[in-house]
Amino acid sequence: MSKLQPSITASQRPPIEPERYELYAPPTYQFTLVRRDFFKVLGGGLVVLCLLPDTLTQGAEAQESGGGRRRGGGNAAPQDIGAWLHIGEDGQVTVYTGKVEVGQNIRTSLTQVVAEELHAPVSLITMVMADTDVTPYDMGTFGSRTTPTMSPQLRKAAAAAREALLDLAAQQWQVERSLLVVSNGKVTHSGTQQTANFGQLTKGQQLVKTIEAADLTPADHWKVAGQSVPKVDGRSIVTGKHQFAADVQRPGMLYGKVLRPAAFNATLSSLDTKQADTMAGVKVVRDGDFVGVTAPNSDVAENAIDALKADWKTTSQPSSAELFDYLKKTAKDAGNPAAPSPIADAFSGAEKKLEATYTVAYIAHAPLEPRAAVAEWSDGKLTVWTGTQRPFGVRGELANAFGIPESQVRVIVPDTGSGYGGKHTGEAAVEAARLAKAVGKPVKLVWTREEEFTWAYFRPAGVIDVTSGVSHDGTLTAWEFHNYNSGGSGIETPYEVPHKKIEFHQTQAPLRQGSYRGLAATANHFARESHMDELAHTLNLDPLEFRLKNLKDARLRAVLEAAASRFGWGKTKPAANHGFGIAGGNEKGGYVATCAEVAIDRPSGRVKVVRAVTTFECGAVINPDHLKNQVEGATMMGIGGALTEAIEFADGKITNPHFARYRVPRFADAPTIEVVLLDRKDLPPAGAGETPIVAIAPAIGNAIFDAVGVRLRSLPMAPKGVKLT
C-alpha cells in the first residue's frame, strides 16, 4: 500500500491555542458560478445570492481572538459567490448556511429570523446547514457568533427575497407596487385582494436576486422572532428518527478502529499483526505510527485491535500533581527579570491590599455524542459525514492529509450531539478517510468514550495571580491580574479601577488543549469574582454593594440587581450550614449574574447547590424558551466544572478516562434553577451559548465561604467535599 501524505495524529498534534481559531482556517479558494449553475442544483424559482462580505469569514472574530489572519493570510475580502436562499416553484423556501446545529437550537432561531423578514410561516422554511458542497463558506460555529453574524445575513437575504417577490407581483399583475403586501407566505394586492403564494409568483422561472439594502423589521415589531417557537425537527430527535453521524449507512460500508499509542507522543517500535490477519474480513492498515483495522462490524473491529501486539517508545511527561508549578515554570516569560510594576505606587498607597492565587484544572468536554465519521472515496473525491463545529476547517484538514484539492473534499455535518468547543478538529474524519482509502470501501469510525476522554483536547488548565488594592470606603484603587495558560478571554475587569495591569502568559502545556464553552472567561471570571468577594468580606461590605460601588457599566448593574431581586438577596439569612453567593460578568456581547445557595453536609463536607438564579441579557431575544434552555444547560455544566470535574494524568496517560471516575453533574446534583431574561429590544441580539456559564462557579465558591468560612480558590472546588478541619 502506498503511503498517504504525511498527517499529524491526535497524539502528535500541537496544542490548540484556545482563542486562535484562524490557525485552522482553510486556504482561500475563489470561483465564478454562473446563474444557470445555481438552477442545475436548485431548480426553478428565485435565488438570493451575494458576494460574501468580509464579516462572514468572521475575520473580526479572529482579530478579537488574538489573530487577525483571514483566508489566504491576506486582508482582501473574499470573492466567493454564495447562494443563501431559494424559493422553489412549489413555494418552499430553502435557506443555506455553513453554521452547524450542535444542540443550541440555531436551526430554529435562524428559521425564525428568515420567517420574520420573509413574512412567511416557519413551516414553509427548510434550513440546509453545514455541507461544504452546498452552503456558503463559514469559519465555524463557535464564540457565540451565530446570532450576531449569521442572523443579520439571513435576515438580509430574506428581506431581499421579499422585495423581489413584490417586484415580481407588480410586474405580473401590472399594479402599483406600493399597494402590495407580503404576509403569511403570500403576496396580496390591498385594493383588489388578488393573492398569490410564492410558488405561484415564481412559476418555475429562473430568477436571481442579489442582496441589497432592505428595511429590516425592528425587534419591537417582531411577530415570529421573539417568540418561543418549538424546536424545528424536535419530534424526529425525541422519537429517535434523527440521524447523527454514527447513524449514517453507506452501501458496502465497513467498520474501523484505530490502535491508540501507549501514551501521548509515543512512537511505534514494532507491530505484530499475525493474529489479526487471520480474522475473517479484517484488514490491517499501517501508515507510519498510524495503525488501524477495518472489519464487517464494530465488534470484529474491536477484537482485531485487541489482537494486535505493539511496542511503543514513550517519554517522561508531567503529571497532574505537578501541573500548576509546571505552568508557572514554563511560561514563555518565566526567568526574565521582573520589571518594576507600573502600578507599584498605587499598591503602596492602598489602604488594604490583597494577594491570592487561583487555579483551574484541565477538564473534558464530555459531549453526549463522541466523535464519529463515515468516509467514502469515489472517483478521487472524498465525502465525509462527521460531527464537527467547523466543516470547512475539517475539509481543509482532509485535503492536507491526503494531498488533494479542497474541491475534491466534501464534508457533511448532520445535526450533532453537542460540541461545547470540543469539535473544532477532524480527527475521526481523517482516521475514517485513511481507512476508507486503504480498503477502497466506505468506512465508519466511532470513538469510544475512553477515546473521547483521552485523544480529544481539553479546556486549558490555568494559574491566575491577583493582587488588588482598595480604600477603606470600598473603592478599588489598584488591580493586577496575571493568567498563565488558560487564556485571555474575559480577562479585562468590568469594574472601575484607576490603576491596573492585566496580562495573559503563554506556557508550555502538558496536554493538548483548545476551545471550551466560555473559553478562558470561565477561569478569569472565577478568579476575579472570587477575589471581589474576598475584598468585600475583608472590608465587611455586602458583596453586592461592593460590586455596585465599583461599577459604571449599566448593563452589568442591571443583571446583578435583577438576579439579586429574584433571589431575595439581603432579605433573609441562610439557614445553618447554608450560604449565599453572587457573581457577575460580561462576555461575547452578553451580560450575566448568578446568585447561588449551597448546603454543606459537615460530616462529609459534601456540597449541594440548592438553588441558582441567573439573569442574562444578550440584547433582543429571538426565542425565549430556547434561550432559557441554554442558560439552564450552562448552569448545570458550570456546576460540574465548579465542584467535581478534573482530568487526571501521569506519564502521558489520562488516568480517569471514563464517567465512572470523571464525575459530571447528575440528576441528583441538579438544583432549583431560575432564569431571568432581560429582553433589550433596543440592542441587536448577541449569542447565548457561552456567557451564561461564567458566573456559576464563583457564585458557588462565594456561597461556600458564606456557609462555612472556607475560601476555595481551585477549580474543581470540592471533588471529595470541603475540608472543614
Stockholm file with secondary structure:
# STOCKHOLM 1.0

chainA/1-725         MSKLQPSITASQRPPIEPERYELYAPPTYQFTLVRRDFFKVLGGGLVVLCLLPDTLTQGAEAQESGGGRRRGGGNAAPQDIGAWLHIGEDGQVTVYTGKVEVGQNIRTSLTQVVAEELHAPVSLITMVMADTDVTPYDMGTFGSRTTPTMSPQLRKAAAAAREALLDLAAQQWQVERSLLVVSNGKVTHSGTQQTANFGQLTKGQQLVKTIEAADLTPADHWKVAGQSVPKVDGRSIVTGKHQFAADVQRPGMLYGKVLRPAAFNATLSSLDTKQADTMAGVKVVRDGDFVGVTAPNSDVAENAIDALKADWKTTSQPSSAELFDYLKKTAKDAGNPAAPSPIADAFSGAEKKLEATYTVAYIAHAPLEPRAAVAEWSDGKLTVWTGTQRPFGVRGELANAFGIPESQVRVIVPDTGSGYGGKHTGEAAVEAARLAKAVGKPVKLVWTREEEFTWAYFRPAGVIDVTSGVSHDGTLTAWEFHNYNSGGSGIETPYEVPHKKIEFHQTQAPLRQGSYRGLAATANHFARESHMDELAHTLNLDPLEFRLKNLKDARLRAVLEAAASRFGWGKTKPAANHGFGIAGGNEKGGYVATCAEVAIDRPSGRVKVVRAVTTFECGAVINPDHLKNQVEGATMMGIGGALTEAIEFADGKITNPHFARYRVPRFADAPTIEVVLLDRKDLPPAGAGETPIVAIAPAIGNAIFDAVGVRLRSLPMAPKGVKLT
#=GR chainA/1-725 SS CCCCCCCCCTTTSCCCCTTCGGGGCCCCCCCCCCHHHHHHHHCSEEEEEEECCGGGGTHHHHHHTTCCCCGGGSCSCCCCEEEEEEEETTSCEEEEESCCCSSSCHHHHHHHHHHHHHTCCGGGEEEEESBTTTSCCCCCSCTTCIIIIIHHHHHHHHHHHHHHHHHHHHHHHTCCGGGEEEETTEEEETTTCCEEEHHHHHTTCEEEEECCCCCCCCGGGCSSTTSCCCCTTHHHHHTTCSCCGGGCCCTTCEEEEECCCSSTTCEEEEEECHHHHTSTTCEEEEETTEEEEEESSHHHHHHHHHHCEEEEECCCCCCGGGHHHHHHHTCTTTTSCCCCCTTHHHHHTCSEEEEEEEEECCBCCCCSSCCEEEEEEETTEEEEEECCSCHHHHHHHHHHHHTCCGGGEEEECCCCSCCTTCCSSCHHHHHHHHHHHHHTSCEEEECCHHHHHHHSCBBCCEEEEEEEEECTTSCEEEEEEEEESSCSTTCSCCSCCSEEEEEEECCCCSSCBCCCTTTTHHHHHHHHHHHHHHHHHHTTCCHHHHHHHTCCCHHHHHHHHHHHHHHTTTTSCCCTTEEEEEEEEEETTEEEEEEEEEEEETTTTEEEEEEEEEEEECSSCSCHHHHHHHHHHHHHHHHHHHHTCCCCEETTEESCCSTTTSCCCCGGGCCEEEEEECCCTTSCCCCCSSGGGTTHHHHHHHHHHHHHSCCCCEESSCTTCCCCC
#=GC SS_cons         CCCCCCCCCTTTSCCCCTTCGGGGCCCCCCCCCCHHHHHHHHCSEEEEEEECCGGGGTHHHHHHTTCCCCGGGSCSCCCCEEEEEEEETTSCEEEEESCCCSSSCHHHHHHHHHHHHHTCCGGGEEEEESBTTTSCCCCCSCTTCIIIIIHHHHHHHHHHHHHHHHHHHHHHHTCCGGGEEEETTEEEETTTCCEEEHHHHHTTCEEEEECCCCCCCCGGGCSSTTSCCCCTTHHHHHTTCSCCGGGCCCTTCEEEEECCCSSTTCEEEEEECHHHHTSTTCEEEEETTEEEEEESSHHHHHHHHHHCEEEEECCCCCCGGGHHHHHHHTCTTTTSCCCCCTTHHHHHTCSEEEEEEEEECCBCCCCSSCCEEEEEEETTEEEEEECCSCHHHHHHHHHHHHTCCGGGEEEECCCCSCCTTCCSSCHHHHHHHHHHHHHTSCEEEECCHHHHHHHSCBBCCEEEEEEEEECTTSCEEEEEEEEESSCSTTCSCCSCCSEEEEEEECCCCSSCBCCCTTTTHHHHHHHHHHHHHHHHHHTTCCHHHHHHHTCCCHHHHHHHHHHHHHHTTTTSCCCTTEEEEEEEEEETTEEEEEEEEEEEETTTTEEEEEEEEEEEECSSCSCHHHHHHHHHHHHHHHHHHHHTCCCCEETTEESCCSTTTSCCCCGGGCCEEEEEECCCTTSCCCCCSSGGGTTHHHHHHHHHHHHHSCCCCEESSCTTCCCCC
//
